[in-house]
């Protein structure tokens, strides 16, 4: 059985491939500077899709605090002729994790939560039943993948029951984390990076209790609405919108098991969909926050989100790199998928630029090749050579 969130991953391990793509498809000028001529984004998408079975591909470029260009190409589902449109919504997978962090950060900024309160105090009713190793874990550790918790709960049969569970999502999350906190750690808390979706579900339960509202309502109220992200919503896309694909076919049936994707209650770990425009509003605010001009959070919260934890490649929840594909950093990166989609967000705070890329298919249909080709082509245009 495939692990449901094995596709929620950072970009970090793919840097050598990005370097190859940047060299092969988008060479810099002779002096290593950024290009000065504008790119034809539609042509970039067409070239990236050639030789793949990717039904649709989309990309958006950010520059100087605004959207500099965007393009979409292909069909919403490969068994129908409807073309994708600029205002369509796309499932963005774990690239939504920084949005969860932003929600928690707003509650910390307001004094509702504290970054350093131990888990046993934030969830006192679970303190006795959770393993002793987890009792001192903090929100910073949960949201930077340093809690020691495994990536997901190990009991996949139990996890599969949530695909057809009709109880309120907060209750489902509480049931899952109660069980997860009894499982053995993958590492000693606070000692190393272990990518973990469960930590974000725990943070969601903590936020729900502290703020007195469901996680989904908190996200709408505290993140989506302030940034004008009107299309942002939870779970898979619906009829009349792009669909994810696997095995050469669109995914239209209800998901019932881990092989299908992720259950709805995984929203805090990145089960979100939205338009390119609205996804960019969050990323533009992150870029503005890196320059002291963010709208959503206090300056210290942006710094914490965008700074790697000691001995770790991760901030909260950005992967933090000093370069990518030979281009100058710092770079904030994240990628994600539910197994039917593939999405990437890459931001260059110093250059005040960024790129989003998403495909409605993954590796088995060439979605990885197509999205990486887009990024490799665009990186040269977004930051100078290192």
C-alpha positions in Angstrom: 0.0 0.0 0.0 1.3 3.4 -0.9 1.7 5.8 2.0 -0.9 8.6 1.6 1.4 11.5 2.0 4.6 10.2 0.6 4.3 12.7 -2.1 4.3 15.7 0.3 8.0 16.6 -0.1 10.5 19.4 -0.2 12.3 20.5 -3.3 15.7 20.1 -1.6 16.6 16.6 -3.0 15.9 17.7 -6.5 18.5 20.5 -6.8 20.9 18.6 -9.1 18.1 17.9 -11.5 17.0 21.6 -11.5 20.6 22.5 -12.2 20.6 20.3 -15.2 17.3 21.7 -16.4 18.5 25.3 -16.0 21.7 24.6 -18.0 19.9 22.7 -20.7 16.8 24.7 -21.4 17.5 28.2 -20.2 21.2 29.2 -20.3 22.1 32.5 -18.8 23.7 35.3 -20.7 27.5 35.3 -21.3 28.2 37.2 -18.1 25.8 35.0 -16.0 23.2 37.8 -15.5 19.5 37.4 -15.6 17.7 37.6 -18.9 16.4 41.0 -19.9 14.0 39.9 -22.6 10.5 38.8 -21.5 9.7 35.1 -21.5 6.7 33.6 -23.4 5.2 31.6 -20.6 2.8 29.7 -22.9 5.8 28.6 -25.0 7.6 27.5 -21.8 4.6 25.4 -20.8 4.3 23.9 -24.3 7.9 22.9 -24.4 7.7 21.5 -20.9 4.7 19.3 -21.7 6.2 17.9 -24.9 7.0 14.3 -24.5 4.8 13.8 -21.4 1.2 12.8 -20.8 0.6 15.7 -18.5 -3.0 16.9 -19.2 -2.5 20.4 -18.0 0.2 22.7 -16.7 0.2 26.1 -15.1 2.8 28.6 -14.0 2.9 32.1 -12.4 5.8 34.4 -12.0 6.1 37.1 -9.3 8.3 40.1 -9.4 8.6 43.3 -7.4 5.6 42.6 -5.2 3.2 41.7 -7.9 2.2 39.0 -10.5 4.4 39.5 -13.5 2.9 36.8 -15.7 0.9 33.6 -15.7 -0.1 31.0 -18.2 -2.1 27.8 -18.3 -2.1 25.1 -21.0 -3.9 21.8 -21.6 -7.2 20.2 -20.6 -9.0 19.9 -17.3 -9.3 16.2 -17.7 -7.8 14.1 -20.5 -11.1 12.4 -21.4 -12.8 15.6 -22.2 -11.9 18.6 -24.5 -12.5 21.5 -22.0 -9.3 23.6 -21.8 -8.0 24.9 -18.5 -8.6 28.6 -17.8 -6.6 31.3 -16.0 -9.1 31.4 -13.1 -9.3 27.6 -12.6 -8.4 26.1 -9.3 -5.5 23.6 -8.7 -4.7 21.3 -5.8 -1.5 22.5 -4.3 -0.6 19.7 -1.9 1.9 20.4 0.8 2.8 23.8 -0.6 -0.2 24.8 1.6 1.7 23.9 4.7 3.2 27.4 5.1 -0.4 28.7 5.1 -1.1 26.5 8.1 2.1 27.9 9.8 0.8 31.4 9.0 -2.5 30.7 10.8 -0.6 29.4 13.9 1.7 32.5 13.7 -1.3 34.8 13.7 -2.5 33.2 16.9 0.9 33.5 18.4 1.1 37.2 17.4 -2.2 37.7 19.1 -1.1 35.9 22.3 -3.6 33.0 21.9 -0.7 30.5 21.5 3.0 30.4 22.4 5.7 28.9 20.2 7.5 27.3 23.2 4.6 25.8 25.3 5.1 22.1 25.7 2.6 19.7 24.0 1.5 18.3 27.4 0.2 21.7 28.4 -1.4 22.5 25.0 -3.2 19.1 25.0 -3.5 18.3 28.7 -6.2 15.6 28.2 -3.7 13.7 26.0 -0.7 14.2 28.2 -1.0 10.9 30.1 -1.7 8.8 27.0 1.0 10.2 24.7 4.5 8.8 24.8 6.8 10.7 27.3 9.1 11.7 24.4 6.4 14.0 22.9 5.3 15.8 26.1 7.9 18.5 25.7 7.5 19.0 22.0 6.7 22.6 20.9 4.8 24.3 18.1 8.2 25.3 16.5 9.2 21.7 16.5 5.9 20.4 15.1 5.9 22.9 12.3 9.6 22.6 11.3 9.6 18.7 11.2 11.7 18.4 14.3 9.1 16.8 16.6 10.5 13.3 16.2 7.1 12.0 15.0 7.1 9.7 12.0 5.9 11.2 8.7 2.4 9.7 9.2 0.6 7.4 11.5 1.9 3.9 11.0 -1.5 2.1 11.1 -2.6 2.6 7.5 -5.8 0.5 8.0 -6.8 3.0 10.7 -5.9 5.9 8.4 -8.0 4.5 5.6 -11.1 4.7 7.8 -11.0 8.5 7.6 -11.8 8.5 3.9 -15.4 7.5 4.6 -15.7 9.0 8.1 -18.6 11.4 8.3 -17.9 12.9 11.7 -16.8 16.6 12.0 -13.2 17.1 10.9 -11.9 18.4 14.3 -13.1 15.1 15.9 -11.4 13.1 13.1 -8.1 14.9 13.6 -8.3 14.5 17.4 -8.8 10.7 17.0 -5.9 10.4 14.6 -3.4 12.4 16.7 -4.5 10.6 19.9 -3.4 7.4 18.2 -0.3 8.9 16.5 1.1 10.3 19.8 1.2 6.7 21.2 3.5 5.5 18.4 7.2 5.3 18.8 9.2 8.3 17.5 11.3 8.2 14.4 13.9 10.4 16.1 14.5 12.0 19.5 12.4 15.3 19.5 14.4 18.4 18.6 17.4 16.5 17.3 16.9 16.2 13.6 14.7 16.8 10.6 12.1 14.1 9.9 9.4 15.2 7.5 6.1 14.9 9.2 2.5 15.5 8.2 1.1 14.5 11.6 2.7 17.5 13.3 0.5 19.8 11.2 -2.6 17.9 12.2 -1.6 18.2 15.9 -1.0 22.0 15.4 -4.5 22.2 13.8 -6.1 20.6 16.9 -4.2 22.9 19.2 -5.4 25.9 17.1 -9.0 24.7 17.2 -9.0 24.4 20.9 -7.2 27.7 21.6 -9.3 29.8 19.1 -12.6 28.0 19.6 -13.3 27.3 15.9 -12.6 24.6 13.3 -9.3 24.7 11.5 -11.0 25.3 8.2 -12.9 28.3 9.5 -9.8 29.7 11.1 -7.9 29.4 7.8 -10.7 31.3 6.0 -10.9 34.0 8.6 -7.2 34.4 9.5 -5.4 33.7 6.2 -7.6 33.5 3.1 -9.9 36.5 3.7 -7.2 39.0 4.8 -5.2 38.2 1.6 -8.3 38.2 -0.7 -7.9 34.5 -1.5 -11.5 34.0 -2.5 -11.1 30.8 -4.5 -9.2 28.9 -1.7 -11.0 25.9 -0.4 -10.3 22.4 1.0 -10.0 18.9 -0.5 -10.1 17.8 -4.1 -11.3 20.0 -7.0 -14.9 19.5 -8.3 -16.6 19.1 -11.6 -16.0 21.8 -14.1 -12.4 22.4 -12.7 -9.1 20.6 -13.5 -8.9 17.1 -12.1 -5.9 15.2 -10.9 -4.8 12.2 -12.9 -3.1 8.9 -12.3 -2.5 5.9 -14.5 -3.6 7.8 -17.6 -7.0 8.7 -16.2 -8.7 11.5 -14.3 -9.5 11.0 -10.7 -13.3 11.5 -10.4 -14.5 8.8 -8.0 -14.7 9.3 -4.2 -11.4 8.5 -2.5 -11.7 5.5 -0.2 -8.1 4.4 0.7 -4.6 5.6 1.0 -3.7 4.6 -2.5 -6.2 7.2 -3.8 -4.8 10.3 -2.1 -5.3 11.8 1.3 -8.5 12.1 3.5 -10.2 15.4 3.9 -9.1 15.9 7.5 -5.5 16.3 6.2 -6.3 19.9 5.2 -3.7 21.3 7.7 -1.0 19.2 6.0 -1.8 20.7 2.7 -5.1 19.3 1.2 -6.1 22.7 -0.4 -7.1 24.0 -3.8 -7.1 27.5 -5.2 -6.4 29.6 -8.3 -2.9 30.6 -9.3 -3.8 34.2 -8.5 -4.8 33.4 -4.9 -1.9 31.1 -4.3 0.3 33.9 -5.4 -1.3 36.3 -2.9 0.0 34.2 0.0 3.5 34.0 -1.6 3.6 37.7 -2.3 2.8 38.4 1.3 5.7 36.0 2.3 8.0 38.0 0.0 6.8 41.3 1.4 7.2 39.9 5.0 10.9 39.1 4.2 11.4 42.8 3.5 9.5 44.0 6.6 6.3 44.9 4.7 4.1 41.8 5.2 0.4 42.3 5.8 -0.5 39.1 7.6 2.0 38.6 10.4 4.4 40.4 12.8 7.9 40.8 11.4 9.3 38.2 13.9 6.9 35.6 12.6 8.0 36.0 9.0 11.6 35.7 10.1 10.9 32.5 12.1 9.0 31.0 9.2 11.8 31.7 6.7 14.8 30.9 8.8 16.2 27.3 8.9 16.1 25.7 12.4 19.5 24.7 13.8 20.9 21.7 12.0 17.9 21.5 9.7 17.0 22.4 6.1 13.6 23.6 7.2 12.1 26.8 8.5 8.3 26.8 9.2 7.4 25.3 6.7 9.7 26.5 4.0 12.7 24.6 2.9 15.6 27.1 3.2 18.5 27.0 0.7 21.4 29.4 0.0 21.0 28.7 -3.8 19.2 26.6 -6.3 20.2 25.5 -9.8 23.2 27.8 -9.6 21.1 30.9 -8.9 21.7 33.1 -5.9 19.6 32.7 -2.8 18.3 32.7 -0.2 15.6 30.5 -1.6 12.4 29.4 0.0 11.1 26.2 -1.5 8.3 23.7 -1.1 6.7 21.0 -3.2 3.7 18.7 -2.7 1.2 16.3 -4.1 -1.6 13.9 -3.1 -0.4 11.4 -5.8 -2.7 12.9 -8.4 -1.2 16.4 -8.7 2.2 18.0 -8.4 2.8 21.6 -7.2 5.9 23.7 -6.5 6.5 27.1 -4.9 10.0 28.7 -5.1 10.6 32.2 -3.7 13.8 34.4 -3.9 13.3 37.0 -1.1 16.5 39.0 -1.9 15.5 39.4 -5.6 11.8 39.8 -4.6 10.8 37.2 -7.2 9.2 33.8 -7.2 7.5 31.1 -9.3 4.6 28.7 -8.9 4.2 25.6 -11.1 1.5 22.9 -10.9 0.4 20.0 -13.0 -2.7 17.8 -12.8 -0.6 14.6 -12.9 2.5 13.3 -11.2 5.4 11.0 -12.1 3.6 8.3 -13.9 2.3 10.7 -16.5 5.3 13.1 -16.6 4.0 15.8 -14.3 7.3 15.8 -12.5 9.3 16.2 -15.7 7.0 19.0 -16.9 6.9 21.1 -13.7 10.7 20.7 -13.2 11.3 21.8 -16.8 9.2 25.0 -16.2 11.1 25.8 -13.0 14.5 25.1 -14.6 13.6 27.5 -17.5 12.4 30.3 -15.2 15.0 30.2 -12.5 17.5 32.0 -14.7 15.0 34.9 -15.1 14.4 35.2 -11.3 17.7 35.5 -9.6 21.3 36.3 -10.7 24.0 33.6 -10.9 25.5 32.6 -7.5 
